[in-house]
Amino acid sequence: MLRLAIQKSGRLNEDSLKLIKECGISFTQSDGKLKSEACNFPIELLYLRDDDIPQYVADGTADAGIVGENVLVEKDKPVFIADRLGFAKCRLSLAVPKEFEYKGLHNLQNLKIATSYPKILGDYLAKNGIKAQIHQISGSVEIAPSIGLANAICDIVSSGSTLLSNGLKEVETVFHSEAVLIRNPSLAENKLHILEQLLFRIGAVKKAQNYKYILMNVPNEAIERVSRILPVLKSPTIMPLALEGWSSLHTVIKEDEFWEIIEELRRAGAEGILVLAIEKMIV
């Protein structure tokens, strides 16, 4: 059985559980429970603080885990990234008071910067030749400039609304982050096989999220013209309709590409276009 650590509460927990369920894995949940076992897949979920997940995976208490890449890099534990999951995207940014006249990183030379990510910030400043005093604090980083603790901050930013409400402006992006699936580098062969099965399911779910299944009615004389427009994986499926001279054309296409060609399809003769979500996709 594979032991997978996930955040015990918060958005990363919700998105991780959603992904696992979309992989067809069923498990029971109850408030306060710190672990649960799937009933149809050899996996056990451990609900942990996100800051602890890299350590648990590194020492083998958990075989794998889902964690923000920012936490992974900050903790700097000897684990492997098995997959990038594409959700929980955010950035670690430098921010200063709105009245601060910022023209470049050199303006932060010898100043005080508050952050919960001293390693990532320290590496970034060193790379850019900036010497600053890093004050490590946990939580409420945005308040540091207003109480005189620091001249600037380095913190996680999603929409930027929290910065604005605290009189701050974002000036530099230090690090881009998303959820990643990490694993212990010394997994036993049987557990590695289970992880590969899980990664296969995750890949099918992720692939489906970017594609749509589309159906359209097309006059027979326009089939070739419409087919040339479609950036399909292979050739479209064509089935005759009861209405003589018409066919139903089915295909899979990237969603963003569909919106780019919709008008061209209509001009080519396509009608009754339906766009359907795909639950899983294996190519």
C-alpha positions as a printed NumPy array, in Angstrom:
array([[  0.   ,   0.   ,   0.   ],
       [  1.2  ,   3.514,  -0.872],
       [  1.016,   6.165,   1.857],
       [  0.246,   9.591,   0.365],
       [  0.5  ,  12.721,   2.507],
       [ -1.75 ,  15.69 ,   1.75 ],
       [ -2.483,  18.964,   3.506],
       [ -4.977,  18.368,   6.323],
       [ -6.965,  21.559,   5.671],
       [ -7.143,  24.463,   3.253],
       [ -7.354,  24.86 ,  -0.504],
       [ -4.506,  22.471,  -1.254],
       [ -6.382,  19.808,   0.702],
       [ -9.575,  20.389,  -1.29 ],
       [ -7.832,  20.376,  -4.664],
       [ -5.785,  17.285,  -3.778],
       [ -8.851,  15.32 ,  -2.689],
       [-10.714,  16.439,  -5.81 ],
       [ -7.888,  15.154,  -8.016],
       [ -7.749,  11.827,  -6.189],
       [-11.511,  11.369,  -6.578],
       [-11.287,  12.25 , -10.277],
       [ -8.757,   9.416, -10.552],
       [-11.554,   7.044,  -9.569],
       [-10.223,   6.444,  -6.054],
       [-12.85 ,   6.209,  -3.287],
       [-12.208,   6.72 ,   0.411],
       [-14.086,   7.715,   3.527],
       [-13.6  ,  11.072,   5.205],
       [-14.429,  12.169,   8.725],
       [-13.637,  15.297,  10.721],
       [-10.553,  14.991,  12.889],
       [ -9.345,  11.789,  11.274],
       [ -5.647,  11.968,  10.365],
       [ -5.634,   9.099,   7.865],
       [ -8.006,   7.238,   5.581],
       [ -7.669,   4.167,   3.394],
       [ -9.064,   3.884,  -0.132],
       [-11.508,   1.043,  -0.716],
       [-10.686,   0.467,  -4.416],
       [ -6.984,   1.341,  -4.751],
       [ -3.95 ,   0.396,  -2.611],
       [ -3.404,   3.837,  -1.119],
       [ -3.674,   5.397,   2.334],
       [ -4.021,   9.155,   2.793],
       [ -2.212,  10.923,   5.634],
       [ -3.521,  14.39 ,   6.561],
       [ -0.589,  16.559,   7.672],
       [  0.517,  20.181,   7.975],
       [  1.884,  21.209,   4.577],
       [  5.17 ,  22.36 ,   6.149],
       [  5.709,  18.822,   7.503],
       [  5.019,  16.897,   4.281],
       [  8.524,  17.164,   2.727],
       [ 10.108,  15.83 ,   5.937],
       [  7.619,  12.949,   6.252],
       [  8.28 ,  11.931,   2.643],
       [ 12.055,  12.312,   3.   ],
       [ 12.246,  10.058,   6.065],
       [  9.871,   7.462,   4.599],
       [  6.972,   7.907,   7.01 ],
       [  4.983,   8.799,   3.894],
       [  5.881,   7.325,   0.515],
       [  4.67 ,  10.337,  -1.462],
       [  2.941,  13.646,  -0.891],
       [  1.197,  16.582,  -2.516],
       [  2.653,  19.93 ,  -1.482],
       [  3.202,  23.44 ,  -2.79 ],
       [  6.515,  23.757,  -4.624],
       [  7.302,  26.834,  -2.534],
       [  7.166,  24.735,   0.637],
       [  9.214,  21.976,  -1.   ],
       [ 12.01 ,  24.328,  -2.063],
       [ 12.018,  26.169,   1.26 ],
       [ 12.29 ,  22.944,   3.29 ],
       [ 15.003,  21.598,   0.938],
       [ 14.517,  17.909,   1.73 ],
       [ 15.956,  15.025,  -0.357],
       [ 12.827,  14.008,  -2.281],
       [ 11.949,  13.636,  -5.969],
       [  9.262,  15.561,  -7.845],
       [  7.166,  12.87 ,  -9.545],
       [  4.706,  15.243, -11.257],
       [  3.621,  18.862, -11.479],
       [ -0.113,  18.958, -10.875],
       [ -1.092,  22.335, -12.332],
       [ -3.296,  23.594,  -9.47 ],
       [ -2.716,  25.835,  -6.434],
       [ -0.669,  28.185,  -8.609],
       [  0.727,  31.26 ,  -6.906],
       [  3.877,  33.35 ,  -6.746],
       [  6.268,  34.448,  -4.046],
       [  6.8  ,  38.167,  -4.47 ],
       [  8.553,  41.136,  -2.94 ],
       [  6.291,  43.98 ,  -1.873],
       [  6.918,  47.42 ,  -0.416],
       [  4.714,  50.205,   1.031],
       [  2.802,  52.122,  -1.642],
       [  4.745,  55.299,  -0.887],
       [  8.112,  53.533,  -1.289],
       [  9.891,  54.855,  -4.395],
       [ 10.943,  51.576,  -5.978],
       [ 13.065,  51.586,  -9.13 ],
       [ 14.799,  48.218,  -8.867],
       [ 16.231,  45.6  ,  -6.536],
       [ 19.097,  47.921,  -5.664],
       [ 16.578,  49.955,  -3.632],
       [ 16.418,  47.064,  -1.154],
       [ 20.155,  47.059,  -0.469],
       [ 20.823,  46.839,   3.303],
       [ 17.101,  47.083,   4.155],
       [ 15.01 ,  44.74 ,   6.324],
       [ 12.739,  42.225,   4.589],
       [ 10.196,  40.096,   6.455],
       [  9.264,  36.671,   5.109],
       [  8.236,  33.113,   5.931],
       [ 10.56 ,  31.874,   3.188],
       [ 14.098,  32.883,   4.203],
       [ 15.837,  30.255,   2.051],
       [ 14.056,  31.119,  -1.201],
       [ 14.429,  34.854,  -0.55 ],
       [ 18.076,  34.526,   0.507],
       [ 18.947,  32.56 ,  -2.635],
       [ 17.153,  35.123,  -4.797],
       [ 18.894,  38.111,  -3.21 ],
       [ 22.3  ,  36.432,  -3.385],
       [ 21.774,  35.605,  -7.055],
       [ 21.07 ,  39.282,  -7.718],
       [ 23.903,  40.621,  -5.565],
       [ 21.666,  42.207,  -2.944],
       [ 22.545,  42.203,   0.742],
       [ 19.57 ,  42.642,   3.057],
       [ 18.505,  41.708,   6.568],
       [ 16.007,  38.864,   6.39 ],
       [ 13.544,  38.644,   9.293],
       [ 11.85 ,  35.246,   9.425],
       [  8.298,  35.399,  10.727],
       [  5.345,  33.041,  10.399],
       [  1.964,  34.465,   9.54 ],
       [  0.758,  38.048,   9.085],
       [  3.84 ,  38.986,   7.076],
       [  1.967,  41.881,   5.433],
       [  1.795,  43.827,   8.693],
       [  5.581,  43.965,   9.157],
       [  6.223,  47.316,   7.371],
       [  3.377,  49.128,   9.136],
       [  4.679,  48.194,  12.614],
       [  8.295,  49.046,  11.782],
       [  9.577,  45.469,  11.744],
       [ 10.718,  45.603,   8.119],
       [ 10.988,  47.905,   5.102],
       [  9.608,  45.283,   2.707],
       [  8.126,  41.793,   2.679],
       [  8.401,  38.638,   0.609],
       [  5.23 ,  36.551,   0.687],
       [  2.845,  34.364,  -1.297],
       [  0.586,  36.299,  -3.679],
       [ -2.465,  35.011,  -5.522],
       [ -4.7  ,  37.942,  -6.459],
       [ -2.763,  40.731,  -4.719],
       [ -5.823,  41.973,  -2.8  ],
       [ -4.242,  41.265,   0.606],
       [ -1.24 ,  43.415,  -0.292],
       [ -3.45 ,  46.303,  -1.37 ],
       [ -5.547,  46.132,   1.783],
       [ -2.349,  46.444,   3.821],
       [ -0.984,  49.415,   1.871],
       [  1.596,  47.416,  -0.081],
       [  2.515,  47.082,  -3.756],
       [  4.092,  44.097,  -5.481],
       [  7.433,  44.959,  -7.102],
       [  9.275,  41.708,  -7.945],
       [  8.335,  38.069,  -8.498],
       [ 10.785,  35.839,  -6.666],
       [  9.362,  32.368,  -7.312],
       [  6.465,  30.726,  -9.183],
       [  4.787,  27.826,  -7.416],
       [  2.181,  25.128,  -8.001],
       [  1.193,  21.857,  -6.364],
       [  3.655,  19.034,  -6.972],
       [  3.559,  15.33 ,  -6.201],
       [  6.764,  14.308,  -4.462],
       [  8.071,  10.856,  -3.577],
       [ 10.69 ,   9.249,  -1.398],
       [ 13.816,   8.526,  -3.502],
       [ 14.096,   4.985,  -2.111],
       [ 10.618,   3.584,  -2.744],
       [ 10.312,  -0.197,  -2.75 ],
       [  9.499,  -1.738,  -6.131],
       [  5.918,  -2.632,  -5.183],
       [  5.188,   0.908,  -3.965],
       [  6.839,   2.428,  -7.026],
       [  4.487,   0.346,  -9.168],
       [  1.442,   1.696,  -7.277],
       [  2.753,   5.248,  -7.674],
       [  3.153,   4.722, -11.421],
       [ -0.479,   3.56 , -11.596],
       [ -1.542,   6.685,  -9.711],
       [  0.525,   8.927, -12.009],
       [ -1.069,   7.268, -15.039],
       [ -4.543,   8.126, -13.706],
       [ -3.482,  11.672, -12.846],
       [ -2.102,  12.106, -16.363],
       [ -5.422,  11.011, -17.86 ],
       [ -7.332,  13.493, -15.681],
       [ -4.94 ,  16.372, -16.448],
       [ -5.064,  15.662, -20.185],
       [ -8.864,  15.723, -20.175],
       [ -8.956,  19.118, -18.458],
       [ -7.423,  20.809, -21.51 ],
       [ -9.596,  19.14 , -24.142],
       [-13.269,  19.078, -25.128],
       [-15.314,  16.554, -27.083],
       [-17.204,  18.336, -29.85 ],
       [-20.016,  17.17 , -32.103],
       [-21.438,  19.023, -35.077],
       [-23.781,  18.442, -37.991],
       [-22.148,  19.015, -41.357],
       [-23.456,  18.837, -44.953],
       [-21.665,  15.991, -46.711],
       [-20.184,  18.316, -49.303],
       [-18.596,  20.397, -46.472],
       [-17.025,  17.5  , -44.516],
       [-13.615,  17.816, -46.141],
       [-13.609,  21.601, -45.707],
       [-14.602,  21.393, -42.03 ],
       [-12.111,  18.578, -41.359],
       [ -9.254,  20.716, -42.657],
       [-10.123,  23.43 , -40.138],
       [-10.071,  21.138, -37.106],
       [ -6.72 ,  20.787, -35.277],
       [ -7.661,  17.257, -34.128],
       [ -5.571,  14.557, -32.478],
       [ -6.247,  12.267, -35.437],
       [ -8.999,  12.267, -38.046],
       [-12.569,  13.09 , -36.902],
       [-15.272,  10.427, -36.596],
       [-17.999,  10.828, -39.23 ],
       [-21.425,   9.198, -38.932],
       [-24.363,   9.619, -41.351],
       [-27.522,  11.301, -40.063],
       [-31.076,  10.207, -40.825],
       [-31.391,  13.438, -42.801],
       [-30.065,  12.676, -46.255],
       [-26.958,  14.603, -47.269],
       [-25.862,  15.327, -43.695],
       [-23.397,  13.711, -41.289],
       [-22.433,  14.071, -37.636],
       [-18.765,  14.88 , -37.114],
       [-17.168,  14.024, -33.734],
       [-13.692,  14.936, -32.54 ],
       [-11.532,  15.966, -29.586],
       [ -9.91 ,  19.382, -29.557],
       [ -8.084,  21.699, -27.162],
       [-10.592,  24.089, -25.642],
       [ -8.622,  27.263, -26.406],
       [ -8.185,  26.162, -30.039],
       [-11.927,  25.565, -30.358],
       [-12.764,  29.168, -29.496],
       [-10.256,  30.354, -32.089],
       [-11.933,  28.428, -34.94 ],
       [-15.636,  28.407, -33.982],
       [-16.623,  31.128, -36.455],
       [-14.595,  29.497, -39.215],
       [-16.417,  26.201, -38.602],
       [-19.78 ,  27.897, -38.866],
       [-18.824,  29.633, -42.079],
       [-17.692,  26.29 , -43.475],
       [-21.18 ,  24.845, -42.898],
       [-21.095,  23.262, -39.436],
       [-24.344,  23.48 , -37.446],
       [-25.702,  22.268, -34.108],
       [-22.267,  22.343, -32.48 ],
       [-22.106,  20.703, -29.035],
       [-19.138,  20.983, -26.659],
       [-18.829,  18.324, -23.949],
       [-16.432,  17.948, -21.024],
       [-14.102,  14.932, -20.98 ],
       [-13.676,  13.118, -17.676],
       [-10.581,  11.069, -18.56 ],
       [ -8.34 ,  11.044, -21.621],
       [ -5.783,   8.398, -22.55 ],
       [ -3.741,   8.81 , -25.754]])
